[in-house]
Amino acid sequence: MNASHTVPLEQQVLALAALGTFLVWVFHLVRTQRLSLRDSLLWVVTTLVAALFALFPPVLFWVSSALGFKTPSNALFGGAVLYLTVNVLYNTVSGSVNAARLRRLTQECALLRAEVETLRSRGSGAGELPGSGRTPAMAMDANAATGKGRSA
C-alpha cells in the first residue's frame, strides 16, 4: 500500500463510528415508521459505500483518480453535492405528487360530503344513492376496489 494513500487510524475509527451511528438512526426511523423502507434504502446504500471508503481508503484514492480529481476530498465533496442534489429533486417530485393526491382526495371528500348532505336534505330512503340502492360509502368502497376515482 502506498504511504500517501493511507488515512490515520483515528480518522478511520471516527468515520466508522459516525457512519455506524447514522445507520442505527436510519434503522430506528424505519422501525418507528418515521421513514419508509423504500426511502431508507438510498441512505443505507450510501452509508455503506462511505463505510467502504473509510475501511479501505485506497479504494477512494483509486476512484477519485479514475474520475480525474486531484484529491480524494474533492471527489467526496463532489459526490456529496451530487447525492444531495438528486435527493432534493427526488423529495421535491415526491412532495408534488403527494400534494396533487391530497388535493384530489380533498376534492373527492368535499363532493361526497355535499352529496351526503343533499341526500339527507331530500330525506331519501336511509341515505341510499338515487337509483342505485347503495349508500355513498358503498359507492366509495366499490370505486376504491376498482381503482376508479384515484389519480395515478
QUIKAWO-V702965 format. One record per residue. PSI is psi in degrees with one decimal (* if undefined). Layout:
psi->PSI
psi->PSI
This chain:
psi->134.9
psi->134.2
psi->-27.5
psi->-11.3
psi->24.6
psi->155.9
psi->135.9
psi->142.2
psi->-38.6
psi->-40.8
psi->-38.4
psi->-44.7
psi->-43.5
psi->-44.2
psi->-45.0
psi->-37.0
psi->-42.8
psi->-42.9
psi->-39.5
psi->-42.2
psi->-42.1
psi->-42.0
psi->-42.0
psi->-40.1
psi->-43.7
psi->-44.8
psi->-37.4
psi->-42.5
psi->-37.5
psi->-45.0
psi->-36.7
psi->7.9
psi->32.3
psi->-8.9
psi->130.1
psi->154.5
psi->-40.1
psi->-44.9
psi->-29.1
psi->-23.7
psi->-44.3
psi->-40.6
psi->-41.2
psi->-45.0
psi->-46.4
psi->-33.7
psi->-40.0
psi->-36.4
psi->-43.6
psi->-38.3
psi->-37.0
psi->-45.3
psi->-35.9
psi->-38.6
psi->-38.2
psi->79.2
psi->-33.7
psi->-28.8
psi->-43.8
psi->-42.1
psi->-41.7
psi->-45.6
psi->-44.9
psi->-38.3
psi->-42.5
psi->-31.2
psi->-2.6
psi->17.7
psi->144.7
psi->-40.0
psi->150.4
psi->-32.0
psi->-35.0
psi->-38.4
psi->-43.2
psi->-44.6
psi->-45.9
psi->-42.1
psi->-39.1
psi->-42.6
psi->-43.7
psi->-45.6
psi->-47.9
psi->-35.5
psi->-46.0
psi->-40.8
psi->-42.8
psi->-42.6
psi->-44.7
psi->-46.5
psi->-32.8
psi->-44.8
psi->-44.5
psi->-42.3
psi->-39.1
psi->-42.7
psi->-44.3
psi->-36.7
psi->-40.4
psi->-41.2
psi->-42.4
psi->-42.4
psi->-44.4
psi->-44.1
psi->-38.3
psi->-42.0
psi->-43.8
psi->-40.0
psi->-42.9
psi->-41.5
psi->-42.6
psi->-39.6
psi->-41.8
psi->-39.9
psi->-42.2
psi->-44.5
psi->-39.6
psi->-45.5
psi->-39.6
psi->-40.0
psi->-28.6
psi->-23.0
psi->28.9
psi->160.0
psi->99.1
psi->34.7
psi->19.4
psi->150.4
psi->138.2
psi->128.0
psi->-0.9
psi->-25.6
psi->12.5
psi->148.8
psi->163.3
psi->-36.3
psi->-38.8
psi->-39.1
psi->-39.6
psi->-43.1
psi->-40.2
psi->-40.9
psi->-39.4
psi->-39.3
psi->-34.7
psi->-9.1
psi->3.7
psi->146.2
psi->10.1
psi->139.3
psi->145.1
psi->*
